[in-house]
Amino acid sequence: MRFLNPMKNWQFQTMMLLCIIVWAMAFPFIKISLEGGLSFINLTIMRFLVVCITFLILLFLKNNLFSKLQKKDILPIFLLGFFGVIVYHLGLNYGEQLVSPGAASLIIATIPIFVVILAILFLKERIGIVKIIGIILGLSGVVIISIWGRENTTLDFRYLLAAFAILMAAIMGSVYTIAGKKLLTRYNALSLTVYAMLLGSIGLLPFVLFSSNLFQQISNMSLTVWGAVIFLGLFSTVIGYIIWYIALEIKAASDISVYLYAIPVLSTIISYFLFEDQITYFFIIGGILVILGLALVNKKNMAKN
């Protein structure tokens, strides 16, 4: 089912620009929320409170857009949502306590690389030498960014742990993509994402029930932090994903994936001006390797086109 009538090229480009901006701004807005007093767990809870409320309203008002949820899929979708969405955000939020938004966005950008790796390991897919080189370049870029990409080159275990948490988030994102393939035969992409986020968010209930500081932190939230959390939930999650799936109905994923390369670049620029994060030579080298690796991994097989 199509969301919109055929749109003009400038309308499509404007829509994609909006998607890139709201996704790129998510990384610095996470940092703003964390520095504003929310723990990485409570930030995840508050973000998905906004997401769940919005998606429940959307389900009620636009039920015809969604595939019917089947009982047999409730547990698989819960697990998919909890690990592929909630654990992803917990890892990202934990990591951004120490890692800059620009570096975090570059590490997260490697999700397509891990999708290919998991497809090789579990789906027995074959890949060519170009994608192998892309994987090596992309992962090399992550190592450079994680170890030497910041101004202070002294190895810090806490910083490395934070970078590792973001890397685990990227792997969880790739697990979501691979594990969700079978379910996409019964659900459209938007439906699966909405159900995964709603059901996966149930896994946050123990954190809510046993949190000793959630309500205290909420009561101390400034307007800036409230704005950041609402932006993360409403714009970076709900609107960003809806735009993405509208785009997928208009063009192939391989045609629009190139837009994603701009996200870490924009996040780095925003982070530089908001937090005065230093952009080192090693950071630039690592970033170039990640983006080049992504380009090679996503490169179309010319023999099939």
C-alpha positions as a Markdown table, in Angstrom:
| # | Residue | x | y | z |
|---|---|---|---|---|
| 1 | Met | 0.0 | 0.0 | 0.0 |
| 2 | Arg | 1.4 | 3.4 | -1.0 |
| 3 | Phe | 1.5 | 6.2 | 1.5 |
| 4 | Leu | 1.5 | 9.0 | -1.1 |
| 5 | Asn | 0.8 | 9.7 | -4.7 |
| 6 | Pro | 3.8 | 9.8 | -7.0 |
| 7 | Met | 6.0 | 12.8 | -6.0 |
| 8 | Lys | 8.2 | 15.1 | -8.0 |
| 9 | Asn | 12.0 | 14.7 | -7.7 |
| 10 | Trp | 12.4 | 17.9 | -5.6 |
| 11 | Gln | 9.8 | 16.6 | -3.2 |
| 12 | Phe | 11.6 | 13.3 | -2.9 |
| 13 | Gln | 15.0 | 15.0 | -2.3 |
| 14 | Thr | 13.4 | 17.3 | 0.3 |
| 15 | Met | 11.9 | 14.3 | 2.1 |
| 16 | Met | 15.2 | 12.5 | 2.1 |
| 17 | Leu | 17.0 | 15.6 | 3.4 |
| 18 | Leu | 14.6 | 15.8 | 6.3 |
| 19 | Cys | 15.2 | 12.1 | 7.1 |
| 20 | Ile | 19.0 | 12.6 | 7.0 |
| 21 | Ile | 18.8 | 15.7 | 9.3 |
| 22 | Val | 16.6 | 14.1 | 11.9 |
| 23 | Trp | 18.7 | 11.0 | 12.0 |
| 24 | Ala | 22.0 | 12.9 | 12.1 |
| 25 | Met | 20.7 | 15.1 | 14.9 |
| 26 | Ala | 19.8 | 12.1 | 17.0 |
| 27 | Phe | 23.4 | 11.5 | 18.0 |
| 28 | Pro | 24.1 | 15.1 | 19.4 |
| 29 | Phe | 20.6 | 15.1 | 21.0 |
| 30 | Ile | 21.4 | 11.9 | 22.8 |
| 31 | Lys | 24.5 | 13.6 | 24.2 |
| 32 | Ile | 22.5 | 16.7 | 25.2 |
| 33 | Ser | 20.0 | 14.4 | 27.1 |
| 34 | Leu | 22.8 | 12.5 | 28.9 |
| 35 | Glu | 24.6 | 15.7 | 29.9 |
| 36 | Gly | 21.3 | 17.1 | 31.0 |
| 37 | Gly | 21.0 | 14.6 | 33.8 |
| 38 | Leu | 19.3 | 11.5 | 32.3 |
| 39 | Ser | 21.1 | 8.1 | 32.7 |
| 40 | Phe | 21.5 | 6.0 | 29.6 |
| 41 | Ile | 18.7 | 3.7 | 30.8 |
| 42 | Asn | 16.3 | 6.4 | 31.6 |
| 43 | Leu | 16.9 | 8.2 | 28.3 |
| 44 | Thr | 16.0 | 4.9 | 26.6 |
| 45 | Ile | 12.8 | 4.7 | 28.7 |
| 46 | Met | 11.8 | 8.3 | 28.0 |
| 47 | Arg | 12.5 | 8.1 | 24.3 |
| 48 | Phe | 10.4 | 5.0 | 23.8 |
| 49 | Leu | 7.6 | 6.3 | 25.9 |
| 50 | Val | 7.3 | 9.1 | 23.3 |
| 51 | Val | 7.6 | 6.5 | 20.5 |
| 52 | Cys | 5.0 | 4.1 | 21.9 |
| 53 | Ile | 2.5 | 6.8 | 22.6 |
| 54 | Thr | 2.9 | 8.1 | 19.0 |
| 55 | Phe | 2.8 | 4.7 | 17.4 |
| 56 | Leu | -0.3 | 3.6 | 19.4 |
| 57 | Ile | -2.1 | 6.8 | 18.2 |
| 58 | Leu | -1.0 | 6.0 | 14.6 |
| 59 | Leu | -2.2 | 2.5 | 14.9 |
| 60 | Phe | -5.6 | 3.7 | 16.1 |
| 61 | Leu | -6.0 | 6.4 | 13.4 |
| 62 | Lys | -4.4 | 4.7 | 10.4 |
| 63 | Asn | -5.0 | 1.0 | 11.1 |
| 64 | Asn | -5.3 | 0.2 | 7.4 |
| 65 | Leu | -1.6 | 1.0 | 6.9 |
| 66 | Phe | -0.5 | -2.0 | 9.1 |
| 67 | Ser | -0.5 | -5.7 | 8.5 |
| 68 | Lys | -2.5 | -7.7 | 11.1 |
| 69 | Leu | -0.4 | -9.0 | 14.0 |
| 70 | Gln | -0.5 | -12.8 | 14.3 |
| 71 | Lys | -0.5 | -14.4 | 17.7 |
| 72 | Lys | 2.3 | -16.8 | 16.7 |
| 73 | Asp | 4.6 | -13.9 | 15.9 |
| 74 | Ile | 4.2 | -12.0 | 19.2 |
| 75 | Leu | 7.2 | -13.7 | 20.9 |
| 76 | Pro | 9.5 | -13.6 | 17.9 |
| 77 | Ile | 8.7 | -9.9 | 17.3 |
| 78 | Phe | 9.1 | -9.1 | 21.0 |
| 79 | Leu | 12.6 | -10.7 | 20.9 |
| 80 | Leu | 13.4 | -8.9 | 17.7 |
| 81 | Gly | 12.3 | -5.6 | 19.1 |
| 82 | Phe | 14.0 | -6.0 | 22.5 |
| 83 | Phe | 17.4 | -7.0 | 21.1 |
| 84 | Gly | 17.3 | -5.3 | 17.8 |
| 85 | Val | 15.8 | -2.0 | 19.0 |
| 86 | Ile | 15.9 | -1.6 | 22.8 |
| 87 | Val | 19.3 | -3.2 | 23.4 |
| 88 | Tyr | 20.6 | -1.3 | 20.4 |
| 89 | His | 19.5 | 2.0 | 22.0 |
| 90 | Leu | 20.8 | 1.0 | 25.4 |
| 91 | Gly | 24.2 | 0.3 | 23.9 |
| 92 | Leu | 24.3 | 3.5 | 21.9 |
| 93 | Asn | 23.2 | 5.6 | 24.9 |
| 94 | Tyr | 25.7 | 4.0 | 27.2 |
| 95 | Gly | 28.5 | 4.6 | 24.7 |
| 96 | Glu | 27.7 | 8.2 | 24.1 |
| 97 | Gln | 28.4 | 9.0 | 27.7 |
| 98 | Leu | 32.0 | 9.1 | 26.6 |
| 99 | Val | 32.1 | 8.8 | 22.9 |
| 100 | Ser | 31.4 | 11.8 | 20.8 |
| 101 | Pro | 28.3 | 12.0 | 18.6 |
| 102 | Gly | 30.3 | 12.1 | 15.5 |
| 103 | Ala | 32.3 | 9.0 | 16.4 |
| 104 | Ala | 29.2 | 7.2 | 17.5 |
| 105 | Ser | 27.4 | 7.9 | 14.2 |
| 106 | Leu | 30.3 | 6.5 | 12.2 |
| 107 | Ile | 30.4 | 3.3 | 14.3 |
| 108 | Ile | 26.6 | 2.9 | 13.9 |
| 109 | Ala | 27.0 | 3.5 | 10.2 |
| 110 | Thr | 28.7 | 0.1 | 9.9 |
| 111 | Ile | 25.4 | -1.8 | 10.4 |
| 112 | Pro | 25.3 | -2.7 | 6.7 |
| 113 | Ile | 28.8 | -4.2 | 7.0 |
| 114 | Phe | 27.7 | -6.4 | 9.9 |
| 115 | Val | 24.5 | -7.4 | 8.0 |
| 116 | Val | 26.8 | -8.8 | 5.2 |
| 117 | Ile | 29.0 | -10.6 | 7.8 |
| 118 | Leu | 26.0 | -12.2 | 9.5 |
| 119 | Ala | 24.5 | -13.2 | 6.1 |
| 120 | Ile | 27.8 | -15.0 | 5.4 |
| 121 | Leu | 27.9 | -16.7 | 8.8 |
| 122 | Phe | 24.2 | -17.7 | 9.1 |
| 123 | Leu | 22.6 | -17.5 | 5.7 |
| 124 | Lys | 25.6 | -18.9 | 3.9 |
| 125 | Glu | 25.6 | -16.1 | 1.4 |
| 126 | Arg | 28.5 | -15.7 | -0.9 |
| 127 | Ile | 30.2 | -12.3 | -1.5 |
| 128 | Gly | 32.8 | -11.0 | -3.9 |
| 129 | Ile | 36.2 | -9.6 | -3.3 |
| 130 | Val | 34.9 | -6.0 | -3.5 |
| 131 | Lys | 32.6 | -6.5 | -0.5 |
| 132 | Ile | 35.4 | -8.3 | 1.4 |
| 133 | Ile | 37.6 | -5.3 | 0.9 |
| 134 | Gly | 34.7 | -3.1 | 2.0 |
| 135 | Ile | 34.3 | -5.1 | 5.2 |
| 136 | Ile | 38.0 | -4.8 | 6.0 |
| 137 | Leu | 38.1 | -1.1 | 5.3 |
| 138 | Gly | 35.0 | -0.4 | 7.3 |
| 139 | Leu | 36.1 | -2.3 | 10.4 |
| 140 | Ser | 39.6 | -0.8 | 10.1 |
| 141 | Gly | 37.9 | 2.6 | 10.2 |
| 142 | Val | 36.0 | 1.7 | 13.4 |
| 143 | Val | 39.2 | 0.5 | 15.1 |
| 144 | Ile | 41.0 | 3.7 | 14.2 |
| 145 | Ile | 38.1 | 5.9 | 15.4 |
| 146 | Ser | 37.8 | 3.9 | 18.6 |
| 147 | Ile | 41.4 | 3.9 | 19.6 |
| 148 | Trp | 43.0 | 7.0 | 18.0 |
| 149 | Gly | 40.1 | 9.1 | 16.8 |
| 150 | Arg | 39.9 | 11.5 | 19.7 |
| 151 | Glu | 42.3 | 14.3 | 20.8 |
| 152 | Asn | 43.5 | 12.4 | 23.9 |
| 153 | Thr | 45.3 | 9.4 | 22.6 |
| 154 | Thr | 45.9 | 7.8 | 26.0 |
| 155 | Leu | 44.2 | 4.4 | 26.1 |
| 156 | Asp | 41.2 | 4.6 | 28.5 |
| 157 | Phe | 39.4 | 1.4 | 29.3 |
| 158 | Arg | 36.1 | 3.2 | 30.0 |
| 159 | Tyr | 36.3 | 4.9 | 26.6 |
| 160 | Leu | 37.1 | 1.7 | 24.9 |
| 161 | Leu | 34.2 | 0.0 | 26.7 |
| 162 | Ala | 31.9 | 2.8 | 25.6 |
| 163 | Ala | 33.1 | 2.4 | 22.0 |
| 164 | Phe | 32.6 | -1.3 | 22.2 |
| 165 | Ala | 29.0 | -0.8 | 23.5 |
| 166 | Ile | 28.2 | 1.3 | 20.4 |
| 167 | Leu | 29.8 | -1.4 | 18.2 |
| 168 | Met | 27.5 | -4.0 | 19.9 |
| 169 | Ala | 24.6 | -1.7 | 19.2 |
| 170 | Ala | 25.6 | -1.7 | 15.5 |
| 171 | Ile | 25.7 | -5.5 | 15.6 |
| 172 | Met | 22.2 | -5.6 | 17.3 |
| 173 | Gly | 21.0 | -3.4 | 14.4 |
| 174 | Ser | 22.3 | -5.9 | 11.9 |
| 175 | Val | 20.8 | -8.8 | 13.8 |
| 176 | Tyr | 17.4 | -6.9 | 13.6 |
| 177 | Thr | 17.8 | -6.7 | 9.8 |
| 178 | Ile | 18.8 | -10.4 | 9.3 |
| 179 | Ala | 16.3 | -11.8 | 11.8 |
| 180 | Gly | 13.5 | -9.7 | 10.5 |
| 181 | Lys | 13.8 | -11.0 | 7.0 |
| 182 | Lys | 11.6 | -14.0 | 7.5 |
| 183 | Leu | 8.9 | -11.9 | 9.3 |
| 184 | Leu | 8.9 | -9.5 | 6.3 |
| 185 | Thr | 7.2 | -12.2 | 4.3 |
| 186 | Arg | 4.1 | -11.7 | 6.5 |
| 187 | Tyr | 4.4 | -8.0 | 7.5 |
| 188 | Asn | 5.3 | -4.9 | 5.6 |
| 189 | Ala | 8.4 | -3.1 | 6.8 |
| 190 | Leu | 6.5 | -0.3 | 8.6 |
| 191 | Ser | 4.3 | -2.7 | 10.4 |
| 192 | Leu | 7.2 | -4.9 | 11.6 |
| 193 | Thr | 9.1 | -1.8 | 12.8 |
| 194 | Val | 6.1 | -0.5 | 14.7 |
| 195 | Tyr | 5.2 | -3.9 | 16.3 |
| 196 | Ala | 8.9 | -4.5 | 17.1 |
| 197 | Met | 9.2 | -1.2 | 18.9 |
| 198 | Leu | 5.9 | -1.5 | 20.8 |
| 199 | Leu | 6.5 | -5.1 | 21.9 |
| 200 | Gly | 10.2 | -4.7 | 22.4 |
| 201 | Ser | 9.5 | -1.7 | 24.7 |
| 202 | Ile | 7.8 | -4.1 | 27.1 |
| 203 | Gly | 11.3 | -5.3 | 28.0 |
| 204 | Leu | 12.0 | -1.9 | 29.5 |
| 205 | Leu | 9.3 | -2.4 | 32.2 |
| 206 | Pro | 11.7 | -4.1 | 34.7 |
| 207 | Phe | 14.0 | -1.0 | 34.4 |
| 208 | Val | 11.0 | 1.2 | 35.1 |
| 209 | Leu | 9.7 | -0.8 | 38.1 |
| 210 | Phe | 13.1 | -1.2 | 39.7 |
| 211 | Ser | 14.6 | 2.2 | 38.9 |
| 212 | Ser | 15.6 | 4.2 | 42.0 |
| 213 | Asn | 16.0 | 7.5 | 40.2 |
| 214 | Leu | 13.8 | 7.5 | 37.1 |
| 215 | Phe | 11.1 | 9.8 | 38.5 |
| 216 | Gln | 13.7 | 12.0 | 40.3 |
| 217 | Gln | 15.5 | 12.5 | 37.0 |
| 218 | Ile | 12.2 | 13.2 | 35.1 |
| 219 | Ser | 11.3 | 15.8 | 37.7 |
| 220 | Asn | 14.7 | 17.5 | 37.2 |
| 221 | Met | 14.6 | 17.5 | 33.4 |
| 222 | Ser | 15.1 | 21.0 | 31.9 |
| 223 | Leu | 13.1 | 22.2 | 28.9 |
| 224 | Thr | 16.2 | 21.6 | 26.8 |
| 225 | Val | 16.3 | 17.9 | 27.8 |
| 226 | Trp | 12.5 | 17.6 | 27.3 |
| 227 | Gly | 12.9 | 19.0 | 23.9 |
| 228 | Ala | 15.8 | 16.6 | 23.1 |
| 229 | Val | 13.9 | 13.6 | 24.3 |
| 230 | Ile | 10.7 | 14.5 | 22.4 |
| 231 | Phe | 12.8 | 15.2 | 19.2 |
| 232 | Leu | 14.5 | 11.8 | 19.6 |
| 233 | Gly | 11.2 | 10.0 | 20.0 |
| 234 | Leu | 9.0 | 11.9 | 17.6 |
| 235 | Phe | 11.3 | 13.0 | 14.9 |
| 236 | Ser | 14.4 | 10.8 | 14.9 |
| 237 | Thr | 12.4 | 7.6 | 15.5 |
| 238 | Val | 8.7 | 7.9 | 14.3 |
| 239 | Ile | 9.0 | 10.5 | 11.5 |
| 240 | Gly | 12.4 | 9.3 | 10.4 |
| 241 | Tyr | 11.3 | 5.7 | 10.0 |
| 242 | Ile | 8.0 | 6.7 | 8.3 |
| 243 | Ile | 9.9 | 8.8 | 5.8 |
| 244 | Trp | 12.3 | 5.9 | 5.2 |
| 245 | Tyr | 9.6 | 3.5 | 4.4 |
| 246 | Ile | 7.8 | 6.0 | 2.1 |
| 247 | Ala | 11.1 | 6.3 | 0.3 |
| 248 | Leu | 11.4 | 2.5 | 0.0 |
| 249 | Glu | 8.1 | 2.4 | -1.7 |
| 250 | Ile | 9.3 | 4.9 | -4.3 |
| 251 | Lys | 12.8 | 3.7 | -4.9 |
| 252 | Ala | 14.9 | 0.6 | -4.2 |
| 253 | Ala | 17.0 | 0.3 | -1.0 |
| 254 | Ser | 20.2 | 0.3 | -3.0 |
| 255 | Asp | 19.2 | 3.6 | -4.6 |
| 256 | Ile | 18.5 | 5.4 | -1.3 |
| 257 | Ser | 21.3 | 3.9 | 0.8 |
| 258 | Val | 23.7 | 6.5 | -0.5 |
| 259 | Tyr | 21.8 | 9.2 | 1.4 |
| 260 | Leu | 22.8 | 7.5 | 4.7 |
| 261 | Tyr | 26.5 | 8.3 | 4.1 |
| 262 | Ala | 25.8 | 11.9 | 4.9 |
| 263 | Ile | 24.5 | 11.1 | 8.4 |
| 264 | Pro | 27.9 | 10.7 | 10.2 |
| 265 | Val | 29.3 | 13.7 | 8.3 |
| 266 | Leu | 26.4 | 15.9 | 9.4 |
| 267 | Ser | 26.5 | 14.5 | 13.0 |
| 268 | Thr | 30.2 | 15.3 | 13.2 |
| 269 | Ile | 29.7 | 18.9 | 12.0 |
| 270 | Ile | 26.8 | 19.4 | 14.5 |
| 271 | Ser | 28.8 | 17.9 | 17.3 |
| 272 | Tyr | 31.8 | 20.1 | 16.5 |
| 273 | Phe | 29.7 | 23.3 | 16.9 |
| 274 | Leu | 27.6 | 22.1 | 19.8 |
| 275 | Phe | 30.2 | 20.4 | 22.0 |
| 276 | Glu | 33.5 | 21.7 | 20.4 |
| 277 | Asp | 34.5 | 18.1 | 19.8 |
| 278 | Gln | 37.9 | 18.0 | 18.1 |
| 279 | Ile | 38.1 | 16.4 | 14.7 |
| 280 | Thr | 41.6 | 14.7 | 14.6 |
| 281 | Tyr | 43.4 | 13.5 | 11.5 |
| 282 | Phe | 42.9 | 9.9 | 12.7 |
| 283 | Phe | 39.2 | 10.6 | 13.1 |
| 284 | Ile | 39.0 | 11.8 | 9.5 |
| 285 | Ile | 41.0 | 8.8 | 8.2 |
| 286 | Gly | 38.8 | 6.4 | 10.1 |
| 287 | Gly | 35.7 | 8.1 | 8.9 |
| 288 | Ile | 36.8 | 8.0 | 5.3 |
| 289 | Leu | 37.6 | 4.2 | 5.7 |
| 290 | Val | 34.1 | 3.6 | 7.2 |
| 291 | Ile | 32.3 | 5.5 | 4.4 |
| 292 | Leu | 34.5 | 3.9 | 1.7 |
| 293 | Gly | 33.9 | 0.5 | 3.2 |
| 294 | Leu | 30.1 | 1.1 | 3.2 |
| 295 | Ala | 30.2 | 2.2 | -0.4 |
| 296 | Leu | 31.9 | -1.0 | -1.4 |
| 297 | Val | 29.7 | -3.2 | 0.7 |
| 298 | Asn | 26.6 | -1.6 | -0.8 |
| 299 | Lys | 28.0 | -1.5 | -4.3 |
| 300 | Lys | 25.6 | -3.1 | -6.9 |
| 301 | Asn | 26.7 | -6.2 | -8.6 |
| 302 | Met | 27.2 | -4.8 | -12.1 |
| 303 | Ala | 26.7 | -8.2 | -13.7 |
| 304 | Lys | 23.1 | -8.2 | -12.4 |
| 305 | Asn | 22.2 | -4.7 | -13.5 |
